[in-house]
Amino acid sequence: MPVHTSDSAHGSRGGGAGLGLALASAVAFGGSGVAAKPLIEAGLDPLHVVWLRVAGAALVMLPLAVRHRALLRRRPGLLAGFGLLAVAGVQACYFAAISRIPVGVALLVEYLAPALVLGWVRFVQRRPVTRAAALGVVLAVGGLACVVEVWAGLGFDALGLLLALGAACCQVGYFVLSDQGSDAGEEAPDPLGVIAYGLLVGAAVLTVVARPWTMDWSLLTDTAPMNGTPVAAALLLAWIVFIATVLAYVTGIVAVRRLSPQVAGVVACLEAVVATVLAWVLLGEHLSAPQIVGGVVVLVGAFIAQSPAPAKGSSEPPAGGGAERELSGRGTAA
């Protein structure tokens, strides 16, 4: 059957391209903390760095917001939730966390979000979860205990860990919001439009919170130290806006459309690996062997916890974690 052979080859090429895009998205997102930390250490407030990132990306995505302006009327709640939680909340907590603890640790704590989603499903919505998903929660929590070295009395800044956990909680809020949106029976909104308006909403909220008019703008014309090497602050900011935000979101969305949301979600787990390796190489943030092992366990637990929920009306218990992939292709808006 030549037609089927052609279709198979086309699907294989599409899957290969989707996998490449998903990997590109994970690498782009994973580099955000490495580029942001030198700016913070140079004197910029973490909230100001977040505002620069979100506001810059919002300007780039503004044409898409104009194109999808009907979303303002159709799904205002979803746009507000995305802006407040997936953009402003996650980014503010994550950037504040990396100002106090290593980038890799902050991102690994943030990857507790899939496990926390299952807690919401089981104890708030009172719906059963699969045994595999429950195992994912246990692994994620156990791995995190190794990452933060609980046997040493929490070797990291407690406030930094709480901020990273806050980023995970903001992700949970968005996961739940996305799941409610899918239950409404309405046509799914265009992900690019949701991201564009989410960035605009996030920029507006962060403008009030961060008060960028108090920022020392002259720092952006200087250099920032990256493990002892001076790097142009403007170059780091450009990377954060264009690569770690705009390119990362767009490639993530296209990847989800070429792959299944679950496959794209598994590849997205590499974001934590990328962030840790980059922080090790570029920032000199070395992790101990138990922390590395714990990080691997966290990622395995996150992978299991992101098992897709069954179709509506299915008798199988839900596993949570897949809903938000349909919309954004990103568990971290980092």
C-alpha distance (Angstrom), angle and dihedral (degrees) to the residues before:
residue distance angle dihedral
M1 . . .
P2 3.82 . .
V3 3.78 92.7 .
H4 3.78 92.7 57.5
T5 3.80 91.1 45.1
S6 3.79 90.2 53.4
D7 3.79 92.0 47.6
S8 3.79 90.4 49.5
A9 3.77 92.4 50.3
H10 3.80 90.8 47.5
G11 3.80 90.6 49.7
S12 3.79 90.5 48.7
R13 3.80 91.7 51.0
G14 3.81 90.4 46.5
G15 3.81 90.8 49.7
G16 3.79 91.2 48.7
A17 3.79 91.5 50.0
G18 3.80 90.4 47.0
L19 3.79 91.6 51.2
G20 3.80 90.3 50.3
L21 3.80 91.1 50.2
A22 3.81 91.3 48.0
L23 3.80 90.3 51.9
A24 3.82 90.4 47.9
S25 3.80 89.8 51.5
A26 3.82 92.3 50.2
V27 3.80 91.5 49.7
A28 3.81 92.1 47.0
F29 3.80 93.6 49.4
G30 3.80 91.9 42.8
G31 3.80 91.5 58.3
S32 3.79 96.1 56.8
G33 3.79 96.7 86.8
V34 3.80 93.4 45.1
A35 3.81 90.5 54.7
A36 3.81 94.6 41.8
K37 3.81 99.5 48.6
P38 3.84 95.3 65.9
L39 3.82 89.2 52.0
I40 3.79 90.1 51.8
E41 3.80 92.0 47.2
A42 3.83 89.3 49.3
G43 3.80 89.5 62.4
L44 3.81 107.3 -85.2
D45 3.79 115.3 131.6
P46 3.84 112.3 -116.9
L47 3.82 89.9 -121.8
H48 3.79 90.3 53.7
V49 3.80 90.7 52.1
V50 3.80 89.5 50.1
W51 3.80 90.8 49.3
L52 3.80 92.1 49.8
R53 3.79 90.5 50.2
V54 3.78 96.9 47.0
A55 3.80 96.9 38.8
G56 3.80 91.9 47.6
A57 3.80 92.5 49.2
A58 3.81 90.8 45.5
L59 3.82 90.3 56.6
V60 3.80 90.8 50.3
M61 3.82 91.5 48.9
L62 3.83 94.8 43.2
P63 3.84 94.3 102.6
L64 3.81 89.2 57.2
A65 3.81 90.4 50.5
V66 3.82 89.6 54.4
R67 3.80 90.4 48.4
H68 3.82 92.3 51.8
R69 3.81 97.4 38.3
A70 3.82 90.0 132.0
L71 3.81 87.3 75.9
L72 3.80 89.3 72.5
R73 3.77 88.4 67.1
R74 3.80 99.0 35.2
R75 3.83 103.4 43.3
P76 3.82 111.6 13.5
G77 3.81 93.0 147.6
L78 3.77 93.1 53.1
L79 3.80 92.3 48.8
A80 3.81 91.8 48.9
G81 3.80 91.8 47.9
F82 3.78 92.4 49.0
G83 3.79 91.9 48.8
L84 3.80 95.7 46.1
L85 3.80 99.1 40.8
A86 3.81 112.4 19.9
V87 3.81 94.3 37.8
A88 3.81 114.4 22.2
G89 3.80 99.9 25.6
V90 3.80 99.3 42.2
Q91 3.80 95.3 42.4
A92 3.81 95.8 44.8
C93 3.80 93.6 48.8
Y94 3.81 93.9 43.0
F95 3.80 96.1 48.5
A96 3.79 91.1 45.1
A97 3.81 88.8 50.2
I98 3.82 95.2 52.1
S99 3.80 89.0 53.0
R100 3.81 86.8 66.6
I101 3.84 107.2 26.6
P102 3.85 135.4 31.4
V103 3.81 116.8 -73.9
G104 3.80 93.8 -121.4
V105 3.79 93.4 51.5
A106 3.82 92.5 48.9
L107 3.78 91.8 52.0
L108 3.80 93.6 45.6
V109 3.82 90.1 52.7
E110 3.80 88.2 49.8
Y111 3.80 88.2 55.6
L112 3.80 88.5 68.9
A113 3.83 85.0 82.7
P114 3.84 95.4 94.2
A115 3.81 89.2 51.9
L116 3.80 91.2 48.5
V117 3.81 89.8 50.6
L118 3.78 89.1 58.2
G119 3.80 89.3 50.9
W120 3.80 88.7 54.6
V121 3.82 91.4 49.1
R122 3.80 93.8 47.1
F123 3.81 103.3 39.9
V124 3.82 105.1 23.7
Q125 3.80 102.6 32.9
R126 3.83 89.4 30.1
R127 3.80 92.7 -138.1
P128 3.82 122.1 142.4
V129 3.80 121.9 -110.1
T130 3.79 130.0 -152.5
R131 3.78 121.5 -96.5
A132 3.79 89.9 -120.2
A133 3.80 90.9 55.7
A134 3.81 91.1 47.9
L135 3.81 88.0 51.5
G136 3.81 87.5 53.5
V137 3.80 89.9 56.5
V138 3.81 92.5 50.5
L139 3.80 91.8 48.4
A140 3.80 93.2 47.2
V141 3.81 93.4 50.3
G142 3.80 92.8 43.8
G143 3.79 91.7 48.6
L144 3.78 91.0 48.9
A145 3.81 89.6 53.6
C146 3.82 87.6 58.8
V147 3.81 92.9 45.7
V148 3.82 93.5 54.4
E149 3.81 92.3 37.1
V150 3.79 97.7 -128.6
W151 3.81 90.1 -175.1
A152 3.81 87.6 66.5
G153 3.79 93.0 53.7
L154 3.82 95.5 -97.7
G155 3.78 103.5 -48.3
F156 3.81 91.5 -154.2
D157 3.78 134.2 72.0
A158 3.82 107.0 -77.8
L159 3.81 93.6 -144.9
G160 3.80 90.3 50.9
L161 3.80 90.4 53.3
L162 3.81 91.0 48.4
L163 3.80 90.6 51.2
A164 3.80 90.7 50.8
L165 3.80 88.7 49.4
G166 3.81 87.8 50.1
A167 3.81 88.4 57.1
A168 3.80 89.0 53.0
C169 3.81 90.8 49.5
C170 3.81 90.8 51.7
Q171 3.79 88.1 54.2
V172 3.80 89.7 51.6
G173 3.80 90.7 53.4
Y174 3.77 90.2 53.6
F175 3.82 93.2 45.9
V176 3.81 89.6 54.7
L177 3.81 92.1 45.3
S178 3.80 91.1 50.8
D179 3.80 91.4 49.7
Q180 3.80 90.9 52.5
G181 3.80 89.8 50.0
S182 3.80 91.1 54.3
D183 3.80 90.6 52.0
A184 3.78 91.8 57.8
G185 3.81 91.5 81.5
E186 3.79 91.8 -131.4
E187 3.77 127.2 132.6
A188 3.79 109.9 -80.6
P189 3.83 111.1 -103.9
D190 3.79 119.3 -119.5
P191 3.83 106.5 -92.1
L192 3.81 92.7 -141.5
G193 3.80 90.3 56.2
V194 3.81 92.1 48.0
I195 3.79 91.8 50.5
A196 3.81 92.3 46.3
Y197 3.81 92.7 52.5
G198 3.80 91.8 39.3
L199 3.79 88.9 57.8
L200 3.81 91.1 48.0
V201 3.80 92.0 49.5
G202 3.79 90.9 44.9
A203 3.81 91.5 49.4
A204 3.80 91.0 50.7
V205 3.81 93.0 49.9
L206 3.80 93.3 44.5
T207 3.80 91.3 49.1
V208 3.80 88.7 63.1
V209 3.80 93.9 42.4
A210 3.82 100.8 39.3
R211 3.85 97.1 37.8
P212 3.83 94.0 -151.3
W213 3.81 91.2 -166.2
T214 3.82 86.6 75.8
M215 3.82 92.4 54.9
D216 3.79 121.2 112.4
W217 3.81 96.6 -119.2
S218 3.80 91.9 -176.3
L219 3.82 88.7 74.6
L220 3.81 88.4 71.2
T221 3.81 90.6 62.0
D222 3.81 92.1 53.3
T223 3.80 133.3 64.1
A224 3.81 130.3 -90.9
P225 3.83 123.9 -145.3
M226 3.81 115.2 -113.7
N227 3.79 105.3 -170.9
G228 3.80 89.8 -36.9
T229 3.82 96.2 -42.2
P230 3.82 116.4 109.0
V231 3.81 113.2 -128.1
A232 3.81 126.3 -176.5
A233 3.81 108.1 -97.9
A234 3.81 90.5 -144.0
L235 3.80 90.1 56.4
L236 3.81 91.7 51.7
L237 3.80 90.5 49.1
A238 3.80 91.9 48.7
W239 3.81 89.0 52.7
I240 3.81 91.4 50.7
V241 3.82 93.8 49.3
F242 3.79 103.8 38.0
I243 3.80 103.2 27.9
A244 3.82 107.7 24.0
T245 3.81 94.6 40.5
V246 3.81 117.1 18.8
L247 3.81 99.0 31.0
A248 3.80 92.3 37.7
Y249 3.82 94.0 53.4
V250 3.81 95.6 42.7
T251 3.81 95.4 47.4
G252 3.79 89.2 45.7
I253 3.80 92.1 54.1
V254 3.80 94.2 46.9
A255 3.81 89.2 48.0
V256 3.81 91.3 54.5
R257 3.79 90.0 51.8
R258 3.82 91.5 52.1
L259 3.80 95.8 40.1
S260 3.78 132.0 33.7
P261 3.82 114.5 -85.9
Q262 3.80 89.0 -116.0
V263 3.83 94.3 54.6
A264 3.80 90.7 47.0
G265 3.81 88.5 49.0
V266 3.80 92.0 53.5
V267 3.81 91.3 50.7
A268 3.83 88.9 48.1
C269 3.81 88.0 63.3
L270 3.80 85.7 72.9
E271 3.81 86.6 71.4
A272 3.79 89.9 82.0
V273 3.80 91.1 49.0
V274 3.80 91.7 49.1
A275 3.81 91.9 48.1
T276 3.79 92.5 49.2
V277 3.81 94.3 47.4
L278 3.82 93.1 45.9
A279 3.82 91.1 47.7
W280 3.79 88.8 49.9
V281 3.82 94.2 49.6
L282 3.82 101.3 35.1
L283 3.81 103.6 28.6
G284 3.80 101.4 28.9
E285 3.82 92.5 -123.4
H286 3.79 100.7 154.2
L287 3.79 121.1 -168.9
S288 3.79 124.8 -153.7
A289 3.80 122.8 -116.1
P290 3.85 93.5 -102.3
Q291 3.80 89.6 50.2
I292 3.80 91.7 51.3
V293 3.81 90.8 48.9
G294 3.79 89.5 47.2
G295 3.81 90.6 50.4
V296 3.80 90.6 53.5
V297 3.81 89.8 50.4
V298 3.83 90.9 49.8
L299 3.80 90.3 53.1
V300 3.81 92.1 47.7
G301 3.80 89.7 50.2
A302 3.82 91.3 47.7
F303 3.80 89.8 50.1
I304 3.82 92.2 52.6
A305 3.82 92.9 42.9
Q306 3.82 90.9 54.6
S307 3.79 91.8 65.6
P308 3.82 108.2 138.8
A309 3.79 121.3 -100.0
P310 3.83 114.0 -114.6
A311 3.76 121.3 -101.9
K312 3.78 118.3 -81.6
G313 3.78 110.7 -79.1
S314 3.80 93.5 20.8
S315 3.79 117.4 139.9
E316 3.81 90.8 -140.4
P317 3.81 116.7 103.7
P318 3.80 115.4 -107.2
A319 3.78 120.8 -108.3
G320 3.81 99.8 -167.6
G321 3.78 131.2 -151.6
G322 3.80 101.2 87.8
A323 3.79 102.1 82.4
E324 3.73 99.0 81.3
R325 3.79 93.3 49.4
E326 3.78 89.4 69.1
L327 3.77 89.7 61.7
S328 3.74 108.8 33.7
G329 3.77 111.2 8.3
R330 3.79 88.3 -136.4
G331 3.71 134.0 93.3
T332 3.80 89.4 -176.6
A333 3.73 121.7 51.0
A334 3.73 86.0 -169.0
